[in-house]
Amino acid sequence: MTDLRTQRDEAVAFLRTRTAATPAIGIILGTGLGGLVKEIQVQTVIDYGDIPHFPVSTVESHHGKLIFGMLGKKQVVAMQGRFHYYEGYTMRQVTFPVRVMKALGVQTLLISNAAGGMNPLFRKGSLMLITDHINLLGDNPLIGPNDDTLGPRFPDMSEPYSKKLNALAEEVALDARIRLERGVFVAVPGPNLETRAEYRFLRMIGADVVGMSTVPEDIVAVHMGMAVMGISIITDECFPDALKPARVEEIIAVANEAEPKLTAIMKGVVERL
């Protein structure tokens, strides 16, 4: 964990040579969801590959840039593209940018992702506010010796997603007349999509949508005392008895189509913070 702190400090020291920004809000943009960047008054853009100890995204539609700027008159730092466990990275690598964000001053983390919808009341292209999650990744970013300067050994997870931020998101959605579902996100390792039997199982244990990200970043953010809000774009309908083959191109297309609604909510939340 000392190595983690050292690596974090080296990454922050490099970023400080490029920007003096002290953003209080961090944003993680998922699959096909990089368009929010167009709403940011960009001040500095840094490629992940230039930042010490940052992984580099290998996934289509993840651009791999750290963006500093203003959104809704607030200083923000946005990850345009994220990292996934299935890419072969360790949990520590996947969540490293969240550690760096915290060191830069971030107190509030907004996360977006693309997910498969299993709740039969949800439809493709709709948005879901994450109220809770289930970790089926088979790993946890906090495993190993704990660094008490970063957070407690056993962080409480009774409120993994901030009730205050969720209430704010619902207000914004209501004002903008955007339908916003609420539900539980389950994270699985991937990279394959699930079988019919797996969808039945995941639905049976209480999940509304399924994806391959978000949970590790949330755990680390909560570990460091950050407030988190998460929103999923439901990119495909995963109903076992009516399951159709899903193509990545179609998933990205649905995410792109629904993105303006997500952007409106994210921007509205930032403005009201």
C-alpha positions, 0 to 999 in steps of 0.5 A: 500500500506504501507503493500505491501511495508513492505511485499516486503521489508520482501521478499527482506530481506529474499532473501538477506540471500540467494543471493547477486545477483543484476539482471537487467533482470527478466524472467517469464516462463509460462505454459510448458515453464520452459526449459529456466532454462537449459540455465541459469548458475544457482547460487541459487534456492529458492522455492516460499514456502520459500519466505515470502508473495510469493504465491505458484503455484497450476497449473500443469507444474508450478514448483514454483522456483525463480532462480538466475544465468547467461544467456548470460553473464548477471545476471538474476532472473527467475520465473519458474512458475507463479500465476494466478487470477483464482487460487483464488489469488488477483491481488496484490498477482499475481503481488507481485513477479514483485514488488520483482524483481524491488526491487532486481534491475530488469529493464527489464522484459521478459514474456512468456505464452501459448495462444490460437490463434484466428488470422486465419493466426496463427498456433499451435506451432508458436510464437507471439510477444505481441505488445499490450494487452486488459485487460478483467480480470475484475480487475486491480492490481493498484486498491486501494490507490497508493504508489507514491514511487512505481509508479504514480497513473495513469501510461501511457500505450501507450507503454505497451511492449517496442518497443526497446525490440520488435525490438531486438526480431525480429532481433534475430528471423530473424537471427535464422530463426524463424518465429515470429508473432506480435499481440494483447494479450487479458487476460481473467479470466479463468479457462475455455476455451472460447466458440465459441461466446466468441472467435468471440467476442474477435477476433472482438475487435482486439485480436489475441491470448487469455490467462489467465496471463501476463497483470497484471504483465505487468501493475505492471512492467510499473507502476514501470518504467520497460521495458517489452517484452512478447511472446506467444506460440500459443498452440491451434487454436481457430477458432469458425467455426472449433473449436475442444475440447482442452486438457490441456495435448496437450496444454502443449505438444505443448508448450514444442515442441515450447519451443526451439524457445522461448528459442533461442529468449529469450536468444538472446535478453538477450545477446544483451541487 
